Amino acid sequence: MREQPIGEAVENDEREEVIAYHRGDTRAAIDTLLEDIRHLRRQLTLAEGAMSRGMTRGWRPSYDRD
C-alpha cells in the first residue's frame, strides 16, 4: 500500500489493495485493521507514559477520533 499524507481522503483503490492483500477475504482485512488499531493505541499509551508534560506543553493524546 502507498503512504498518504495525513488528512487526505482514502481512495477506493486503497481499499481494494487491502482486500486484495487478504485475497478477497474482507473479514480478514477488517481483523488486520482492528489489530493495527489496538497496536497503535498501545504504542500511544506507552509514548504518553514516557513523555513529560513539559515536553508537550500540557497536550494529552486522544484515543478516539474527534
C-alpha positions, 0 to 999 in steps of 0.5 A, a space after each residue: 500500500 502507498 503512504 498518504 499524507 495525513 488528512 487526505 481522503 482514502 481512495 477506493 483503490 486503497 481499499 481494494 489493495 487491502 482486500 486484495 492483500 487478504 485475497 478477497 477475504 474482507 473479514 480478514 482485512 477488517 481483523 488486520 485493521 482492528 489489530 493495527 488499531 489496538 497496536 497503535 493505541 498501545 504504542 500511544 499509551 506507552 509514548 504518553 507514559 514516557 513523555 513529560 508534560 513539559 515536553 508537550 506543553 500540557 497536550 494529552 493524546 486522544 484515543 478516539 477520533 474527534 
